[in-house]
Amino acid sequence: MSSVMEKEGVSLEELKKRMAEFAKERDWDQFHSPRNLLLALVGEVGELSEIFQWKGEVERGLPDWEEEEKQHLGEELSDVFAIPLKLCKGSSKKHTLLDLDKSNVNSDIAAGAAMDQGHQQ
């Protein structure tokens, strides 16, 4: 992403394009009915909300958070943003239910979460 884009934000058109590419690469269009998308979104938002539920206001950069809390947040964010293509192509299963070596799954997810956190700062 260019530094201009980071400063100005992402346009709705750019976001739509990126989301469509993300879904196409993973062969997920078959699962993307309005009902399925809504239920998936509600579930993921619930998991993210639970992390913040009793935190009160949270400062940018999470300076008062333990490393384990940051790791958990990164894992939940990666469920939404950065599940690696090789883990999920053509499957509607959550990454934790895929029939793969868990150590590889977790390292890929952690790497994706770290990448996402770098884009957010």
Biotite code that builds the C-alpha atoms (Angstrom):
import biotite.structure as struc

atoms = struc.array([
    struc.Atom([0.000, 0.000, 0.000], chain_id="A", res_id=1, res_name="MET", atom_name="CA", element="C"),
    struc.Atom([1.365, 3.401, -0.854], chain_id="A", res_id=2, res_name="SER", atom_name="CA", element="C"),
    struc.Atom([2.094, 5.961, 1.835], chain_id="A", res_id=3, res_name="SER", atom_name="CA", element="C"),
    struc.Atom([-0.428, 8.322, 0.207], chain_id="A", res_id=4, res_name="VAL", atom_name="CA", element="C"),
    struc.Atom([-3.131, 5.687, 0.612], chain_id="A", res_id=5, res_name="MET", atom_name="CA", element="C"),
    struc.Atom([-2.221, 5.136, 4.253], chain_id="A", res_id=6, res_name="GLU", atom_name="CA", element="C"),
    struc.Atom([-2.524, 8.845, 5.005], chain_id="A", res_id=7, res_name="LYS", atom_name="CA", element="C"),
    struc.Atom([-5.755, 9.386, 3.076], chain_id="A", res_id=8, res_name="GLU", atom_name="CA", element="C"),
    struc.Atom([-7.384, 6.029, 3.800], chain_id="A", res_id=9, res_name="GLY", atom_name="CA", element="C"),
    struc.Atom([-8.729, 3.510, 1.332], chain_id="A", res_id=10, res_name="VAL", atom_name="CA", element="C"),
    struc.Atom([-11.583, 4.431, -0.987], chain_id="A", res_id=11, res_name="SER", atom_name="CA", element="C"),
    struc.Atom([-14.730, 2.330, -1.009], chain_id="A", res_id=12, res_name="LEU", atom_name="CA", element="C"),
    struc.Atom([-13.947, 1.249, -4.569], chain_id="A", res_id=13, res_name="GLU", atom_name="CA", element="C"),
    struc.Atom([-10.429, 0.136, -3.601], chain_id="A", res_id=14, res_name="GLU", atom_name="CA", element="C"),
    struc.Atom([-11.778, -1.771, -0.594], chain_id="A", res_id=15, res_name="LEU", atom_name="CA", element="C"),
    struc.Atom([-14.403, -3.504, -2.747], chain_id="A", res_id=16, res_name="LYS", atom_name="CA", element="C"),
    struc.Atom([-11.714, -4.462, -5.266], chain_id="A", res_id=17, res_name="LYS", atom_name="CA", element="C"),
    struc.Atom([-9.402, -5.861, -2.580], chain_id="A", res_id=18, res_name="ARG", atom_name="CA", element="C"),
    struc.Atom([-12.211, -7.831, -0.946], chain_id="A", res_id=19, res_name="MET", atom_name="CA", element="C"),
    struc.Atom([-13.287, -9.305, -4.286], chain_id="A", res_id=20, res_name="ALA", atom_name="CA", element="C"),
    struc.Atom([-9.690, -10.348, -5.070], chain_id="A", res_id=21, res_name="GLU", atom_name="CA", element="C"),
    struc.Atom([-9.279, -11.839, -1.589], chain_id="A", res_id=22, res_name="PHE", atom_name="CA", element="C"),
    struc.Atom([-12.444, -13.941, -1.998], chain_id="A", res_id=23, res_name="ALA", atom_name="CA", element="C"),
    struc.Atom([-11.630, -14.961, -5.575], chain_id="A", res_id=24, res_name="LYS", atom_name="CA", element="C"),
    struc.Atom([-8.109, -16.143, -4.673], chain_id="A", res_id=25, res_name="GLU", atom_name="CA", element="C"),
    struc.Atom([-9.618, -18.363, -1.967], chain_id="A", res_id=26, res_name="ARG", atom_name="CA", element="C"),
    struc.Atom([-12.504, -19.641, -4.117], chain_id="A", res_id=27, res_name="ASP", atom_name="CA", element="C"),
    struc.Atom([-14.981, -18.254, -1.582], chain_id="A", res_id=28, res_name="TRP", atom_name="CA", element="C"),
    struc.Atom([-17.558, -16.730, -3.948], chain_id="A", res_id=29, res_name="ASP", atom_name="CA", element="C"),
    struc.Atom([-19.561, -19.947, -3.602], chain_id="A", res_id=30, res_name="GLN", atom_name="CA", element="C"),
    struc.Atom([-20.090, -19.133, 0.104], chain_id="A", res_id=31, res_name="PHE", atom_name="CA", element="C"),
    struc.Atom([-20.777, -15.415, -0.225], chain_id="A", res_id=32, res_name="HIS", atom_name="CA", element="C"),
    struc.Atom([-24.524, -15.180, -0.020], chain_id="A", res_id=33, res_name="SER", atom_name="CA", element="C"),
    struc.Atom([-25.806, -12.174, 1.939], chain_id="A", res_id=34, res_name="PRO", atom_name="CA", element="C"),
    struc.Atom([-26.912, -14.474, 4.774], chain_id="A", res_id=35, res_name="ARG", atom_name="CA", element="C"),
    struc.Atom([-23.557, -16.244, 5.048], chain_id="A", res_id=36, res_name="ASN", atom_name="CA", element="C"),
    struc.Atom([-21.593, -12.991, 4.937], chain_id="A", res_id=37, res_name="LEU", atom_name="CA", element="C"),
    struc.Atom([-23.748, -11.410, 7.620], chain_id="A", res_id=38, res_name="LEU", atom_name="CA", element="C"),
    struc.Atom([-23.478, -14.394, 9.958], chain_id="A", res_id=39, res_name="LEU", atom_name="CA", element="C"),
    struc.Atom([-19.708, -14.624, 9.457], chain_id="A", res_id=40, res_name="ALA", atom_name="CA", element="C"),
    struc.Atom([-19.325, -10.908, 10.127], chain_id="A", res_id=41, res_name="LEU", atom_name="CA", element="C"),
    struc.Atom([-21.440, -11.071, 13.289], chain_id="A", res_id=42, res_name="VAL", atom_name="CA", element="C"),
    struc.Atom([-19.388, -14.000, 14.589], chain_id="A", res_id=43, res_name="GLY", atom_name="CA", element="C"),
    struc.Atom([-16.041, -12.344, 13.963], chain_id="A", res_id=44, res_name="GLU", atom_name="CA", element="C"),
    struc.Atom([-17.165, -8.993, 15.369], chain_id="A", res_id=45, res_name="VAL", atom_name="CA", element="C"),
    struc.Atom([-18.336, -10.847, 18.472], chain_id="A", res_id=46, res_name="GLY", atom_name="CA", element="C"),
    struc.Atom([-14.931, -12.457, 18.940], chain_id="A", res_id=47, res_name="GLU", atom_name="CA", element="C"),
    struc.Atom([-13.154, -9.103, 18.531], chain_id="A", res_id=48, res_name="LEU", atom_name="CA", element="C"),
    struc.Atom([-15.633, -7.354, 20.822], chain_id="A", res_id=49, res_name="SER", atom_name="CA", element="C"),
    struc.Atom([-15.030, -9.891, 23.557], chain_id="A", res_id=50, res_name="GLU", atom_name="CA", element="C"),
    struc.Atom([-11.361, -8.916, 23.674], chain_id="A", res_id=51, res_name="ILE", atom_name="CA", element="C"),
    struc.Atom([-12.239, -5.263, 24.323], chain_id="A", res_id=52, res_name="PHE", atom_name="CA", element="C"),
    struc.Atom([-15.325, -5.891, 26.457], chain_id="A", res_id=53, res_name="GLN", atom_name="CA", element="C"),
    struc.Atom([-13.925, -4.903, 29.872], chain_id="A", res_id=54, res_name="TRP", atom_name="CA", element="C"),
    struc.Atom([-10.938, -2.826, 28.766], chain_id="A", res_id=55, res_name="LYS", atom_name="CA", element="C"),
    struc.Atom([-12.540, 0.635, 28.791], chain_id="A", res_id=56, res_name="GLY", atom_name="CA", element="C"),
    struc.Atom([-10.902, 3.091, 26.421], chain_id="A", res_id=57, res_name="GLU", atom_name="CA", element="C"),
    struc.Atom([-7.823, 1.661, 24.731], chain_id="A", res_id=58, res_name="VAL", atom_name="CA", element="C"),
    struc.Atom([-4.900, 3.826, 23.671], chain_id="A", res_id=59, res_name="GLU", atom_name="CA", element="C"),
    struc.Atom([-3.523, 3.569, 20.156], chain_id="A", res_id=60, res_name="ARG", atom_name="CA", element="C"),
    struc.Atom([-0.710, 1.050, 19.989], chain_id="A", res_id=61, res_name="GLY", atom_name="CA", element="C"),
    struc.Atom([-2.027, -0.853, 23.042], chain_id="A", res_id=62, res_name="LEU", atom_name="CA", element="C"),
    struc.Atom([0.754, 0.336, 25.381], chain_id="A", res_id=63, res_name="PRO", atom_name="CA", element="C"),
    struc.Atom([-0.871, -1.112, 28.525], chain_id="A", res_id=64, res_name="ASP", atom_name="CA", element="C"),
    struc.Atom([-1.619, -4.543, 27.067], chain_id="A", res_id=65, res_name="TRP", atom_name="CA", element="C"),
    struc.Atom([0.288, -7.733, 27.890], chain_id="A", res_id=66, res_name="GLU", atom_name="CA", element="C"),
    struc.Atom([2.059, -9.441, 25.001], chain_id="A", res_id=67, res_name="GLU", atom_name="CA", element="C"),
    struc.Atom([-0.363, -12.409, 25.233], chain_id="A", res_id=68, res_name="GLU", atom_name="CA", element="C"),
    struc.Atom([-3.328, -10.035, 24.823], chain_id="A", res_id=69, res_name="GLU", atom_name="CA", element="C"),
    struc.Atom([-1.750, -8.465, 21.752], chain_id="A", res_id=70, res_name="LYS", atom_name="CA", element="C"),
    struc.Atom([-1.095, -11.932, 20.328], chain_id="A", res_id=71, res_name="GLN", atom_name="CA", element="C"),
    struc.Atom([-4.729, -12.935, 20.876], chain_id="A", res_id=72, res_name="HIS", atom_name="CA", element="C"),
    struc.Atom([-5.939, -9.739, 19.210], chain_id="A", res_id=73, res_name="LEU", atom_name="CA", element="C"),
    struc.Atom([-3.622, -10.414, 16.259], chain_id="A", res_id=74, res_name="GLY", atom_name="CA", element="C"),
    struc.Atom([-5.005, -13.933, 15.924], chain_id="A", res_id=75, res_name="GLU", atom_name="CA", element="C"),
    struc.Atom([-8.592, -12.682, 15.893], chain_id="A", res_id=76, res_name="GLU", atom_name="CA", element="C"),
    struc.Atom([-7.752, -9.963, 13.381], chain_id="A", res_id=77, res_name="LEU", atom_name="CA", element="C"),
    struc.Atom([-6.036, -12.524, 11.177], chain_id="A", res_id=78, res_name="SER", atom_name="CA", element="C"),
    struc.Atom([-9.247, -14.576, 11.162], chain_id="A", res_id=79, res_name="ASP", atom_name="CA", element="C"),
    struc.Atom([-10.805, -11.653, 9.352], chain_id="A", res_id=80, res_name="VAL", atom_name="CA", element="C"),
    struc.Atom([-7.945, -10.196, 7.324], chain_id="A", res_id=81, res_name="PHE", atom_name="CA", element="C"),
    struc.Atom([-5.044, -12.522, 6.722], chain_id="A", res_id=82, res_name="ALA", atom_name="CA", element="C"),
    struc.Atom([-5.895, -16.201, 6.625], chain_id="A", res_id=83, res_name="ILE", atom_name="CA", element="C"),
    struc.Atom([-3.298, -17.609, 4.218], chain_id="A", res_id=84, res_name="PRO", atom_name="CA", element="C"),
    struc.Atom([-4.589, -18.767, 0.860], chain_id="A", res_id=85, res_name="LEU", atom_name="CA", element="C"),
    struc.Atom([-3.067, -22.236, 1.148], chain_id="A", res_id=86, res_name="LYS", atom_name="CA", element="C"),
    struc.Atom([-5.085, -22.910, 4.293], chain_id="A", res_id=87, res_name="LEU", atom_name="CA", element="C"),
    struc.Atom([-8.525, -21.987, 3.094], chain_id="A", res_id=88, res_name="CYS", atom_name="CA", element="C"),
    struc.Atom([-8.914, -22.167, -0.682], chain_id="A", res_id=89, res_name="LYS", atom_name="CA", element="C"),
    struc.Atom([-12.360, -23.512, -1.511], chain_id="A", res_id=90, res_name="GLY", atom_name="CA", element="C"),
    struc.Atom([-13.298, -24.103, 2.125], chain_id="A", res_id=91, res_name="SER", atom_name="CA", element="C"),
    struc.Atom([-15.789, -22.315, 4.352], chain_id="A", res_id=92, res_name="SER", atom_name="CA", element="C"),
    struc.Atom([-14.246, -23.835, 7.493], chain_id="A", res_id=93, res_name="LYS", atom_name="CA", element="C"),
    struc.Atom([-12.575, -21.675, 10.119], chain_id="A", res_id=94, res_name="LYS", atom_name="CA", element="C"),
    struc.Atom([-8.789, -22.060, 9.973], chain_id="A", res_id=95, res_name="HIS", atom_name="CA", element="C"),
    struc.Atom([-8.786, -23.939, 13.298], chain_id="A", res_id=96, res_name="THR", atom_name="CA", element="C"),
    struc.Atom([-10.977, -26.649, 11.754], chain_id="A", res_id=97, res_name="LEU", atom_name="CA", element="C"),
    struc.Atom([-8.911, -27.201, 8.631], chain_id="A", res_id=98, res_name="LEU", atom_name="CA", element="C"),
    struc.Atom([-7.103, -30.536, 8.410], chain_id="A", res_id=99, res_name="ASP", atom_name="CA", element="C"),
    struc.Atom([-3.553, -29.181, 8.469], chain_id="A", res_id=100, res_name="LEU", atom_name="CA", element="C"),
    struc.Atom([-0.514, -29.203, 10.723], chain_id="A", res_id=101, res_name="ASP", atom_name="CA", element="C"),
    struc.Atom([-1.409, -26.785, 13.555], chain_id="A", res_id=102, res_name="LYS", atom_name="CA", element="C"),
    struc.Atom([2.161, -25.527, 13.975], chain_id="A", res_id=103, res_name="SER", atom_name="CA", element="C"),
    struc.Atom([2.258, -24.329, 10.365], chain_id="A", res_id=104, res_name="ASN", atom_name="CA", element="C"),
    struc.Atom([-1.217, -22.820, 10.668], chain_id="A", res_id=105, res_name="VAL", atom_name="CA", element="C"),
    struc.Atom([-0.310, -20.883, 13.806], chain_id="A", res_id=106, res_name="ASN", atom_name="CA", element="C"),
    struc.Atom([2.960, -19.546, 12.413], chain_id="A", res_id=107, res_name="SER", atom_name="CA", element="C"),
    struc.Atom([1.243, -18.416, 9.199], chain_id="A", res_id=108, res_name="ASP", atom_name="CA", element="C"),
    struc.Atom([-1.509, -16.713, 11.188], chain_id="A", res_id=109, res_name="ILE", atom_name="CA", element="C"),
    struc.Atom([0.962, -14.986, 13.496], chain_id="A", res_id=110, res_name="ALA", atom_name="CA", element="C"),
    struc.Atom([2.899, -13.737, 10.474], chain_id="A", res_id=111, res_name="ALA", atom_name="CA", element="C"),
    struc.Atom([-0.292, -12.442, 8.892], chain_id="A", res_id=112, res_name="GLY", atom_name="CA", element="C"),
    struc.Atom([-1.315, -10.708, 12.104], chain_id="A", res_id=113, res_name="ALA", atom_name="CA", element="C"),
    struc.Atom([2.091, -9.051, 12.409], chain_id="A", res_id=114, res_name="ALA", atom_name="CA", element="C"),
    struc.Atom([1.772, -7.849, 8.825], chain_id="A", res_id=115, res_name="MET", atom_name="CA", element="C"),
    struc.Atom([-1.716, -6.435, 9.554], chain_id="A", res_id=116, res_name="ASP", atom_name="CA", element="C"),
    struc.Atom([-0.508, -4.655, 12.667], chain_id="A", res_id=117, res_name="GLN", atom_name="CA", element="C"),
    struc.Atom([2.270, -3.031, 10.639], chain_id="A", res_id=118, res_name="GLY", atom_name="CA", element="C"),
    struc.Atom([-0.303, -1.680, 8.148], chain_id="A", res_id=119, res_name="HIS", atom_name="CA", element="C"),
    struc.Atom([-2.479, -0.287, 10.940], chain_id="A", res_id=120, res_name="GLN", atom_name="CA", element="C"),
    struc.Atom([0.237, 1.782, 12.613], chain_id="A", res_id=121, res_name="GLN", atom_name="CA", element="C"),
])
